[in-house]
Amino acid sequence: MEKVVVVGIDISKDDIHACVKESVGDAGSRIRGTRKFLNSYVGFTELPAVLGKQASAWSLLCIVCDGGYG
């Protein structure tokens, strides 16, 4: 049975939202965790430190970039 782990990242003006979802075969999927970071230097350094602990399990990393801040 194949396990698929997807990391979704949404970056807004103030925050970075990350979600880790895991699917195993036909058993459905479950959210393994969510986390919010500040959209700042500190947030961007915390993001890989926290998500990097699970990096070996990732199958796909998605980043949403759908508009400007202006």
C-alpha positions in Angstrom: 0.0 0.0 0.0 1.4 3.3 -1.0 1.6 6.2 1.5 1.4 9.7 0.1 2.3 12.7 2.2 1.4 16.2 0.9 2.6 19.5 2.4 0.5 22.5 1.5 1.8 26.0 2.2 -0.2 29.2 1.8 1.6 32.5 2.2 -0.4 35.7 3.0 0.7 39.2 3.8 1.0 38.5 7.6 1.2 34.7 8.0 2.4 31.4 6.5 0.0 28.5 7.0 1.3 24.9 6.5 -0.7 21.7 6.5 0.6 18.1 6.3 -1.9 15.5 5.0 -1.3 11.8 4.7 -3.1 9.2 2.5 -2.6 5.5 2.6 -4.1 3.5 -0.2 -7.9 3.4 -0.1 -8.1 4.0 3.6 -8.7 7.7 3.1 -6.6 10.6 4.3 -5.9 12.4 7.5 -4.4 15.7 8.5 -1.2 15.1 10.4 -0.8 18.6 11.5 -1.2 22.3 10.8 1.0 25.2 11.8 1.0 29.0 11.4 4.2 31.1 11.1 4.8 34.8 10.9 5.5 36.0 7.3 8.9 37.3 8.4 12.5 36.2 8.5 11.8 34.4 11.7 8.8 32.6 10.2 10.7 31.5 7.1 13.5 30.1 9.3 11.1 28.2 11.5 9.2 26.7 8.6 11.9 24.4 7.3 13.1 23.6 10.8 9.6 22.3 11.8 8.6 20.7 8.4 12.1 19.4 7.8 11.7 16.9 10.6 9.1 15.1 8.4 10.8 15.8 5.1 11.7 12.2 4.4 8.0 11.3 4.4 7.0 13.9 1.8 5.6 12.9 -1.5 4.6 16.3 -2.7 5.1 19.9 -1.5 2.5 22.5 -2.7 2.9 26.3 -2.4 0.0 28.6 -3.2 1.0 31.8 -5.0 -2.1 33.4 -6.3 -1.8 37.1 -6.0 0.1 40.1 -4.8 0.0 42.0 -1.6 -0.7 45.4 -3.2 
